[in-house]
Each structure stands twice: as structure tokens, then as C-alpha cells.
Amino acid sequence: MRIMGLDFGSKTVGVAVSDPLLITAQGVEIIRRKEENKLRKTLARIEELIEEYQIDEIVLGLPKNMDNSLGPRAEVTLDFKDKLERRTGLTVHTWDERLTTVAADKAMMEAGLDRESRKEYVDQIAAVFILQGFLDCRKTKQGEE
């Protein structure tokens, strides 16, 4: 079993996948598109990655406001979630992604990457943070049962 993590942005989607034991998340790629509403190629690429990595579930970062409310970007993300579920037939979980981009940027800064490199990879690293948070939470819940 493997799980895919997605950081859905207005023009990019960061992609990460878990190892088969659901312990760690690894960044895979960033899917880029020219226009926000043009999702056909993005969804097709996600389907290719699902097949390549034999994905069973998806975790999609949900950009909540700091007060835990859902704004316009979250609504667009939930619409994307519905499209993903219809197109792939897989369960798509949402995961609170507040501050994942900040954490990803900080981790890359600590690793010594320059600003341009950080801009290039931040969505992929954010997808790793989203998926790793989900995996860690799932593991903790299983340990409590």
C-alpha cells in the first residue's frame, strides 16, 4: 500500500508518495500548469503517478485560514478533491496544511538552498510535509487502538 500527498496550488501541484510501509514520505515532482482552471493535464499526470507508484489513497492539503475557517482557496481545493475522487476512484483525505509551505521554506533555508532553489521546490517539499503529517497521525492513532 502507498499513499500520495498533494499540495494543490493555483499553478502547481507538489507531489509526494509514501514508502510501501507507510513510514516516510518522499517528494516526487511538481506538476505545473499555465492557467489555474486548466486541470485536465494535471489530473492525467496524477493518474500516471498513481499507476506508477501503485497508490491506494491520496492526501490533499487543505489550506485553512488561521482561525480554522475555509476561505476561497479551500473551496477551490475541495472542488479539486471531488474531481480527483471521481477521476481516480480513490479515497482522498484532506489534511490541514497551514504553515506547511512556511515549514518547507524554513527547512530548505536551513539546508542552505538559495531563494531561487527554494521557490523551485517549495511545493514538492510542502507535499512531503502534508503526507508525513498524515502518516505520523495515522501511526499514532493505530498505536492507541
Short mmCIF file of the C-alpha atoms (twelve columns), coordinates in Angstrom:
data_MODEL
# 
_entry.id   MODEL 
# 
loop_
_atom_site.group_PDB 
_atom_site.id 
_atom_site.type_symbol 
_atom_site.label_atom_id 
_atom_site.label_alt_id 
_atom_site.label_comp_id 
_atom_site.label_asym_id 
_atom_site.label_seq_id 
_atom_site.Cartn_x 
_atom_site.Cartn_y 
_atom_site.Cartn_z 
_atom_site.pdbx_PDB_model_num 
ATOM 1   C CA . MET A 1   0.000   0.000  0.000   1 
ATOM 2   C CA . ARG A 2   1.157   3.517  -0.786  1 
ATOM 3   C CA . ILE A 3   -0.345  6.943  -0.201  1 
ATOM 4   C CA . MET A 4   0.151   10.039 -2.357  1 
ATOM 5   C CA . GLY A 5   0.357   13.524 -0.845  1 
ATOM 6   C CA . LEU A 6   -0.597  16.587 -2.874  1 
ATOM 7   C CA . ASP A 7   -0.001  20.291 -2.274  1 
ATOM 8   C CA . PHE A 8   -2.522  21.892 -4.653  1 
ATOM 9   C CA . GLY A 9   -1.711  25.445 -5.666  1 
ATOM 10  C CA . SER A 10  -3.083  27.885 -8.207  1 
ATOM 11  C CA . LYS A 11  -0.480  26.915 -10.842 1 
ATOM 12  C CA . THR A 12  1.386   23.953 -9.349  1 
ATOM 13  C CA . VAL A 13  0.763   20.673 -7.565  1 
ATOM 14  C CA . GLY A 14  3.522   19.332 -5.351  1 
ATOM 15  C CA . VAL A 15  3.539   15.531 -5.273  1 
ATOM 16  C CA . ALA A 16  4.922   13.152 -2.644  1 
ATOM 17  C CA . VAL A 17  4.477   9.406  -2.115  1 
ATOM 18  C CA . SER A 18  4.901   7.168  0.889   1 
ATOM 19  C CA . ASP A 19  7.098   4.131  1.082   1 
ATOM 20  C CA . PRO A 20  5.171   0.807  0.974   1 
ATOM 21  C CA . LEU A 21  5.302   0.501  4.790   1 
ATOM 22  C CA . LEU A 22  3.673   3.945  5.228   1 
ATOM 23  C CA . ILE A 23  6.551   5.246  7.351   1 
ATOM 24  C CA . THR A 24  8.130   8.011  5.280   1 
ATOM 25  C CA . ALA A 25  7.130   10.475 2.572   1 
ATOM 26  C CA . GLN A 26  9.361   11.290 -0.395  1 
ATOM 27  C CA . GLY A 27  8.977   14.143 -2.860  1 
ATOM 28  C CA . VAL A 28  8.310   13.056 -6.431  1 
ATOM 29  C CA . GLU A 29  7.726   16.108 -8.610  1 
ATOM 30  C CA . ILE A 30  5.931   19.380 -9.177  1 
ATOM 31  C CA . ILE A 31  3.197   19.407 -11.785 1 
ATOM 32  C CA . ARG A 32  2.960   22.846 -13.409 1 
ATOM 33  C CA . ARG A 33  0.163   24.384 -15.446 1 
ATOM 34  C CA . LYS A 34  -0.172  27.702 -17.239 1 
ATOM 35  C CA . GLU A 35  -3.703  28.524 -16.114 1 
ATOM 36  C CA . GLU A 36  -5.367  27.848 -12.779 1 
ATOM 37  C CA . ASN A 37  -8.528  26.312 -14.233 1 
ATOM 38  C CA . LYS A 38  -6.793  24.039 -16.748 1 
ATOM 39  C CA . LEU A 39  -6.715  20.774 -14.813 1 
ATOM 40  C CA . ARG A 40  -7.051  18.062 -17.468 1 
ATOM 41  C CA . LYS A 41  -3.290  17.524 -17.947 1 
ATOM 42  C CA . THR A 42  -2.698  17.857 -14.202 1 
ATOM 43  C CA . LEU A 43  -5.260  15.143 -13.437 1 
ATOM 44  C CA . ALA A 44  -3.856  12.941 -16.214 1 
ATOM 45  C CA . ARG A 45  -0.338  13.244 -14.748 1 
ATOM 46  C CA . ILE A 46  -1.629  12.410 -11.265 1 
ATOM 47  C CA . GLU A 47  -3.300  9.305  -12.727 1 
ATOM 48  C CA . GLU A 48  0.009   8.267  -14.338 1 
ATOM 49  C CA . LEU A 49  1.789   8.655  -10.987 1 
ATOM 50  C CA . ILE A 50  -0.954  6.690  -9.204  1 
ATOM 51  C CA . GLU A 51  -0.370  3.806  -11.598 1 
ATOM 52  C CA . GLU A 52  3.424   4.081  -11.492 1 
ATOM 53  C CA . TYR A 53  3.600   4.073  -7.677  1 
ATOM 54  C CA . GLN A 54  0.567   1.808  -7.121  1 
ATOM 55  C CA . ILE A 55  -1.205  4.383  -4.957  1 
ATOM 56  C CA . ASP A 56  -4.186  3.308  -2.827  1 
ATOM 57  C CA . GLU A 57  -5.166  6.609  -1.198  1 
ATOM 58  C CA . ILE A 58  -4.497  10.328 -1.611  1 
ATOM 59  C CA . VAL A 59  -3.936  13.059 0.986   1 
ATOM 60  C CA . LEU A 60  -4.709  16.557 -0.248  1 
ATOM 61  C CA . GLY A 61  -3.523  19.588 1.677   1 
ATOM 62  C CA . LEU A 62  -6.441  21.821 2.699   1 
ATOM 63  C CA . PRO A 63  -5.468  25.495 3.062   1 
ATOM 64  C CA . LYS A 64  -7.482  26.593 6.086   1 
ATOM 65  C CA . ASN A 65  -7.373  30.116 7.446   1 
ATOM 66  C CA . MET A 66  -5.533  30.617 10.728  1 
ATOM 67  C CA . ASP A 67  -8.919  30.818 12.527  1 
ATOM 68  C CA . ASN A 68  -9.731  27.312 11.146  1 
ATOM 69  C CA . SER A 69  -12.309 28.646 8.667   1 
ATOM 70  C CA . LEU A 70  -12.384 27.803 4.975   1 
ATOM 71  C CA . GLY A 71  -11.708 30.589 2.515   1 
ATOM 72  C CA . PRO A 72  -11.894 30.777 -1.284  1 
ATOM 73  C CA . ARG A 73  -8.666  28.801 -1.806  1 
ATOM 74  C CA . ALA A 74  -10.007 25.964 0.387   1 
ATOM 75  C CA . GLU A 75  -13.227 25.882 -1.648  1 
ATOM 76  C CA . VAL A 76  -11.207 25.514 -4.875  1 
ATOM 77  C CA . THR A 77  -9.208  22.742 -3.210  1 
ATOM 78  C CA . LEU A 78  -12.371 20.885 -2.161  1 
ATOM 79  C CA . ASP A 79  -13.629 21.112 -5.751  1 
ATOM 80  C CA . PHE A 80  -10.302 19.605 -6.888  1 
ATOM 81  C CA . LYS A 81  -10.772 16.854 -4.273  1 
ATOM 82  C CA . ASP A 82  -14.143 15.962 -5.825  1 
ATOM 83  C CA . LYS A 83  -12.577 15.853 -9.306  1 
ATOM 84  C CA . LEU A 84  -9.764  13.614 -8.038  1 
ATOM 85  C CA . GLU A 85  -12.185 11.178 -6.387  1 
ATOM 86  C CA . ARG A 86  -14.390 10.964 -9.484  1 
ATOM 87  C CA . ARG A 87  -11.490 10.561 -11.872 1 
ATOM 88  C CA . THR A 88  -9.336  8.123  -9.862  1 
ATOM 89  C CA . GLY A 89  -11.926 6.242  -7.793  1 
ATOM 90  C CA . LEU A 90  -9.585  6.547  -4.797  1 
ATOM 91  C CA . THR A 91  -10.327 7.893  -1.335  1 
ATOM 92  C CA . VAL A 92  -8.997  11.447 -0.993  1 
ATOM 93  C CA . HIS A 93  -8.379  12.645 2.559   1 
ATOM 94  C CA . THR A 94  -7.890  16.330 3.311   1 
ATOM 95  C CA . TRP A 95  -5.136  17.419 5.679   1 
ATOM 96  C CA . ASP A 96  -4.769  20.807 7.331   1 
ATOM 97  C CA . GLU A 97  -1.815  22.325 5.523   1 
ATOM 98  C CA . ARG A 98  -1.496  25.544 7.484   1 
ATOM 99  C CA . LEU A 99  2.138   26.580 7.674   1 
ATOM 100 C CA . THR A 100 3.458   23.616 5.629   1 
ATOM 101 C CA . THR A 101 4.811   25.964 2.968   1 
ATOM 102 C CA . VAL A 102 6.455   28.063 5.686   1 
ATOM 103 C CA . ALA A 103 7.939   24.916 7.263   1 
ATOM 104 C CA . ALA A 104 9.139   23.673 3.867   1 
ATOM 105 C CA . ASP A 105 10.776  27.013 3.094   1 
ATOM 106 C CA . LYS A 106 12.429  27.091 6.513   1 
ATOM 107 C CA . ALA A 107 13.774  23.529 6.116   1 
ATOM 108 C CA . MET A 108 15.280  24.398 2.741   1 
ATOM 109 C CA . MET A 109 16.764  27.619 4.134   1 
ATOM 110 C CA . GLU A 110 18.394  25.621 6.942   1 
ATOM 111 C CA . ALA A 111 19.754  23.244 4.305   1 
ATOM 112 C CA . GLY A 112 21.433  26.220 2.636   1 
ATOM 113 C CA . LEU A 113 19.350  26.488 -0.530  1 
ATOM 114 C CA . ASP A 114 19.215  29.916 -2.153  1 
ATOM 115 C CA . ARG A 115 15.931  31.765 -2.719  1 
ATOM 116 C CA . GLU A 116 15.527  30.625 -6.352  1 
ATOM 117 C CA . SER A 117 16.063  26.972 -5.456  1 
ATOM 118 C CA . ARG A 118 13.574  27.263 -2.593  1 
ATOM 119 C CA . LYS A 119 10.950  28.756 -4.926  1 
ATOM 120 C CA . GLU A 120 11.554  25.893 -7.351  1 
ATOM 121 C CA . TYR A 121 10.998  23.093 -4.817  1 
ATOM 122 C CA . VAL A 122 8.743   24.513 -2.087  1 
ATOM 123 C CA . ASP A 123 5.538   22.859 -3.383  1 
ATOM 124 C CA . GLN A 124 7.149   19.431 -3.549  1 
ATOM 125 C CA . ILE A 125 8.589   19.771 -0.043  1 
ATOM 126 C CA . ALA A 126 5.222   21.044 1.235   1 
ATOM 127 C CA . ALA A 127 3.613   17.885 -0.226  1 
ATOM 128 C CA . VAL A 128 6.150   15.832 1.738   1 
ATOM 129 C CA . PHE A 129 5.230   17.706 4.955   1 
ATOM 130 C CA . ILE A 130 1.484   17.168 4.293   1 
ATOM 131 C CA . LEU A 131 1.918   13.448 3.662   1 
ATOM 132 C CA . GLN A 132 4.367   12.909 6.525   1 
ATOM 133 C CA . GLY A 133 1.987   14.639 8.951   1 
ATOM 134 C CA . PHE A 134 -0.834  12.378 7.786   1 
ATOM 135 C CA . LEU A 135 1.331   9.242  8.082   1 
ATOM 136 C CA . ASP A 136 2.542   10.194 11.568  1 
ATOM 137 C CA . CYS A 137 -1.009  10.910 12.762  1 
ATOM 138 C CA . ARG A 138 -2.275  7.629  11.309  1 
ATOM 139 C CA . LYS A 139 0.522   5.725  13.013  1 
ATOM 140 C CA . THR A 140 -0.240  7.401  16.371  1 
ATOM 141 C CA . LYS A 141 -3.945  6.552  16.074  1 
ATOM 142 C CA . GLN A 142 -3.140  2.927  15.237  1 
ATOM 143 C CA . GLY A 143 -0.855  2.764  18.282  1 
ATOM 144 C CA . GLU A 144 -3.680  3.967  20.537  1 
ATOM 145 C CA . GLU A 145 -6.074  1.245  19.357  1 
# 
